[in-house]
């Protein structure tokens, strides 16, 4: 009887070890992890859209997400993404970083009208319904590169992937909030406004899948997404921080930078 128990125990141990190895391999696979975290970021887009469609949500703390995200994103881009890009591609990577910055600048200042991260209350600026859709198009391009950034980071290293994911995640709720708000201000229905936030989430996943399919072009994807990250942090989020008077918002930006360096010291 004791021999049978011993054999049974060894069998359980072997099975446990086998499945542990399988689970470990799947959880550590960079592409699978990118997809799961891309889905999480997409859900944050949808949550932001839900906040603006459901009027009972408290939106007073959204500005702190913007400030925290701005500081974290700027630190992550300058300290981690750009140096890793230069290691991969040298001087040509620097040109791609600039290209990523200019791509978003071009779309936000030619295709889309003026908008800001937050609740859009100036409906007179969005009288034509096509203006709301032009803002949506600009944000879709931006979120597509968010997905590319997440996948690129995990392809390079687990640490870089997590850093980029956190940088992206922190501005995902304000992003969904913004697009739903702009769609409502341009005269669209609540259902369509919420659908716009879902589309942003889908664009994020599309970016992850694109980079997963073209992982051999990591030297292209990482620096481009680095330029996009710098643009979003410095040109989209920072102006929103500067709109708020007082020192509190500036301190939240510094907190975002501090969180990045704290994670760098503890984990990296």
C-alpha positions as CSV (number, residue, x, y, z in Angstrom):
1,X,0.0,0.0,0.0
2,X,2.8,2.4,0.9
3,X,4.5,1.6,-2.4
4,X,1.3,2.5,-4.3
5,X,1.0,5.7,-2.4
6,X,4.6,6.5,-3.2
7,X,4.0,5.9,-6.9
8,X,0.8,8.0,-6.8
9,X,2.7,10.8,-5.0
10,X,5.5,10.7,-7.6
11,X,2.9,10.8,-10.4
12,X,1.2,13.8,-8.9
13,X,4.6,15.5,-8.4
14,X,5.5,14.8,-12.0
15,X,2.2,16.1,-13.3
16,X,2.5,19.2,-11.2
17,X,6.0,19.9,-12.4
18,X,4.9,19.3,-16.0
19,X,2.0,21.7,-15.8
20,X,4.1,24.3,-13.9
21,X,6.6,24.3,-16.7
22,X,3.8,24.8,-19.3
23,X,2.2,27.6,-17.3
24,X,5.6,29.3,-16.7
25,X,6.4,29.1,-20.4
26,X,3.1,30.6,-21.4
27,X,3.2,33.4,-18.8
28,X,6.7,34.3,-19.7
29,X,6.2,34.3,-23.4
30,X,6.6,37.9,-24.5
31,X,4.0,37.9,-27.2
32,X,1.3,36.3,-25.1
33,X,2.1,38.7,-22.2
34,X,1.9,41.6,-24.7
35,X,-1.5,40.4,-25.9
36,X,-2.9,40.1,-22.3
37,X,-1.6,43.5,-21.3
38,X,-2.7,45.0,-24.5
39,X,-6.1,43.7,-23.7
40,X,-5.9,45.3,-20.3
41,X,-4.9,48.6,-21.8
42,X,-7.8,48.3,-24.3
43,X,-10.2,47.7,-21.3
44,X,-8.9,50.9,-19.8
45,X,-9.9,52.8,-23.0
46,X,-13.4,51.3,-22.8
47,X,-13.6,52.2,-19.1
48,X,-12.7,55.8,-19.8
49,X,-15.5,55.9,-22.4
50,X,-17.9,54.4,-20.0
51,X,-17.1,57.2,-17.5
52,X,-18.2,59.9,-19.8
53,X,-21.3,58.0,-21.1
54,X,-22.5,57.1,-17.6
55,X,-23.0,60.5,-15.9
56,X,-22.9,59.0,-12.4
57,X,-19.1,58.4,-12.5
58,X,-16.9,60.7,-10.5
59,X,-14.4,62.3,-12.9
60,X,-12.8,64.8,-10.6
61,X,-9.6,62.7,-10.2
62,X,-8.9,62.2,-13.9
63,X,-6.5,65.1,-14.1
64,X,-4.2,63.3,-11.6
65,X,-4.0,60.3,-14.0
66,X,-3.0,62.7,-16.7
67,X,-0.2,64.3,-14.6
68,X,1.0,61.0,-13.2
69,X,1.1,59.4,-16.7
70,X,2.9,62.4,-18.2
71,X,5.8,62.1,-15.7
72,X,6.0,58.3,-15.9
73,X,5.8,58.3,-19.8
74,X,8.4,61.0,-20.2
75,X,10.9,59.3,-17.8
76,X,10.3,55.9,-19.5
77,X,10.8,57.2,-23.0
78,X,14.0,59.2,-22.3
79,X,15.6,56.8,-19.8
80,X,14.6,53.4,-21.3
81,X,13.0,53.4,-24.7
82,X,15.3,55.9,-26.5
83,X,18.6,54.3,-25.2
84,X,17.4,50.8,-26.0
85,X,16.5,52.0,-29.5
86,X,19.9,53.5,-30.0
87,X,21.5,50.2,-29.0
88,X,19.4,48.4,-31.6
89,X,19.7,50.8,-34.5
90,X,22.4,53.4,-33.8
91,X,21.9,56.9,-35.3
92,X,19.2,55.7,-37.6
93,X,17.1,54.9,-34.5
94,X,17.3,58.5,-33.5
95,X,15.8,59.5,-36.8
96,X,13.0,57.0,-36.3
97,X,12.3,58.5,-32.8
98,X,12.0,61.9,-34.5
99,X,9.8,60.3,-37.1
100,X,7.5,58.8,-34.5
101,X,7.1,62.2,-32.9
102,X,6.4,63.9,-36.2
103,X,3.8,61.3,-37.3
104,X,1.6,62.0,-34.3
105,X,2.2,65.8,-34.6
106,X,1.2,65.7,-38.2
107,X,-2.1,63.8,-37.6
108,X,-3.1,65.8,-34.6
109,X,-2.5,69.1,-36.2
110,X,-3.8,68.5,-39.7
111,X,-6.5,65.9,-39.6
112,X,-7.9,66.6,-36.1
113,X,-9.1,69.9,-34.7
114,X,-7.9,71.2,-31.4
115,X,-8.8,68.9,-28.5
116,X,-7.5,68.2,-25.1
117,X,-7.3,65.2,-22.7
118,X,-10.4,65.6,-20.6
119,X,-14.1,66.3,-20.9
120,X,-14.9,68.4,-24.0
121,X,-17.5,70.9,-23.1
122,X,-17.0,73.3,-26.1
123,X,-19.6,71.8,-28.4
124,X,-19.4,74.9,-30.7
125,X,-15.9,73.8,-31.7
126,X,-17.4,70.4,-32.9
127,X,-20.5,71.5,-34.8
128,X,-19.7,69.3,-37.8
129,X,-20.0,65.6,-37.0
130,X,-17.0,64.8,-39.2
131,X,-14.8,66.7,-36.7
132,X,-15.5,64.2,-34.0
133,X,-14.6,61.4,-36.4
134,X,-11.3,63.2,-37.3
135,X,-10.4,63.3,-33.6
136,X,-11.2,59.6,-33.4
137,X,-8.9,58.9,-36.4
138,X,-6.0,60.8,-34.8
139,X,-6.4,58.9,-31.5
140,X,-6.7,55.6,-33.3
141,X,-3.3,56.1,-34.9
142,X,-1.9,57.1,-31.5
143,X,-3.4,54.0,-29.8
144,X,-2.1,51.8,-32.6
145,X,1.4,52.9,-31.7
146,X,0.6,52.2,-28.0
147,X,0.2,48.6,-28.9
148,X,3.3,48.5,-31.0
149,X,5.2,50.0,-28.0
150,X,3.9,47.4,-25.6
151,X,4.9,44.5,-27.8
152,X,8.2,46.0,-28.8
153,X,9.1,46.4,-25.1
154,X,8.4,42.8,-24.3
155,X,10.3,41.6,-27.3
156,X,13.4,43.5,-26.1
157,X,13.1,42.6,-22.4
158,X,10.5,41.8,-19.7
159,X,11.5,44.9,-17.8
160,X,11.1,47.3,-20.7
161,X,7.8,45.7,-21.6
162,X,6.4,46.3,-18.1
163,X,7.7,49.9,-18.0
164,X,6.0,50.7,-21.4
165,X,2.8,49.0,-20.4
166,X,2.5,51.1,-17.2
167,X,3.3,54.2,-19.2
168,X,0.6,53.4,-21.7
169,X,-1.9,52.2,-19.1
170,X,-1.7,55.5,-17.1
171,X,-3.1,57.5,-20.0
172,X,-5.6,55.0,-21.3
173,X,-8.5,56.0,-19.1
174,X,-8.1,59.7,-20.0
175,X,-7.8,58.7,-23.7
176,X,-11.1,56.8,-23.7
177,X,-12.7,59.6,-21.7
178,X,-11.5,62.2,-24.3
179,X,-12.7,60.4,-27.4
180,X,-16.2,59.7,-25.9
181,X,-16.4,63.3,-24.8
182,X,-15.4,64.7,-28.2
183,X,-17.9,62.4,-30.0
184,X,-20.7,63.7,-27.7
185,X,-19.7,67.3,-28.2
186,X,-19.9,66.7,-32.0
187,X,-23.5,65.6,-31.7
188,X,-23.1,61.8,-31.8
189,X,-25.1,59.5,-29.7
190,X,-23.9,57.9,-26.4
191,X,-23.8,54.5,-28.0
192,X,-21.5,55.8,-30.8
193,X,-19.4,57.7,-28.2
194,X,-18.9,54.5,-26.2
195,X,-18.2,52.6,-29.4
196,X,-15.4,55.1,-30.2
197,X,-13.6,54.1,-27.0
198,X,-14.0,50.5,-27.9
199,X,-12.4,51.3,-31.3
200,X,-9.4,52.8,-29.5
201,X,-9.0,49.6,-27.5
202,X,-9.2,47.6,-30.7
203,X,-6.5,49.8,-32.3
204,X,-4.2,49.1,-29.3
205,X,-4.6,45.3,-29.8
206,X,-4.0,45.7,-33.5
207,X,-0.7,47.4,-32.7
208,X,0.3,44.5,-30.5
209,X,-0.6,41.9,-33.1
210,X,1.2,43.9,-35.8
211,X,4.5,44.0,-33.8
212,X,4.0,40.3,-32.9
213,X,3.8,39.4,-36.6
214,X,6.8,41.6,-37.5
215,X,9.0,41.0,-34.5
216,X,12.0,40.9,-36.8
217,X,11.5,44.6,-37.3
218,X,11.8,45.5,-33.6
219,X,14.5,48.0,-34.6
220,X,11.8,49.9,-36.4
221,X,8.9,49.5,-34.0
222,X,10.7,50.4,-30.8
223,X,12.1,53.8,-31.8
224,X,8.9,54.9,-33.6
225,X,6.9,54.1,-30.5
226,X,9.5,56.0,-28.4
227,X,8.9,59.1,-30.5
228,X,5.1,58.7,-30.1
229,X,5.5,58.2,-26.3
230,X,7.5,61.5,-26.1
231,X,4.9,63.3,-28.1
232,X,2.0,62.1,-26.0
233,X,3.8,62.9,-22.8
234,X,5.2,66.3,-23.7
235,X,2.8,67.7,-26.3
236,X,-0.6,66.1,-25.2
237,X,-0.4,65.5,-21.5
238,X,1.9,68.2,-20.2
239,X,-0.2,71.1,-21.6
240,X,-3.2,69.6,-19.7
241,X,-1.1,69.7,-16.5
242,X,-0.1,73.3,-17.2
243,X,-3.8,74.3,-17.5
244,X,-4.2,73.6,-13.8
245,X,-3.0,76.4,-11.4
246,X,-0.9,75.8,-8.3
247,X,1.9,73.4,-7.5
248,X,-0.1,70.3,-6.9
249,X,-0.2,69.0,-10.5
250,X,3.5,69.7,-11.0
251,X,4.2,67.5,-7.9
252,X,2.0,64.7,-9.3
253,X,4.2,64.8,-12.5
254,X,7.3,64.5,-10.3
255,X,5.6,61.7,-8.5
256,X,5.2,59.9,-11.9
257,X,8.9,60.3,-12.5
258,X,9.7,59.2,-9.0
259,X,7.6,56.0,-9.4
260,X,9.5,55.2,-12.6
261,X,12.9,55.5,-10.8
262,X,11.7,53.6,-7.8
263,X,10.6,50.7,-10.0
264,X,13.9,50.9,-11.8
265,X,15.8,50.6,-8.6
266,X,13.7,47.8,-7.0
267,X,13.1,45.7,-10.1
268,X,15.7,46.4,-12.7
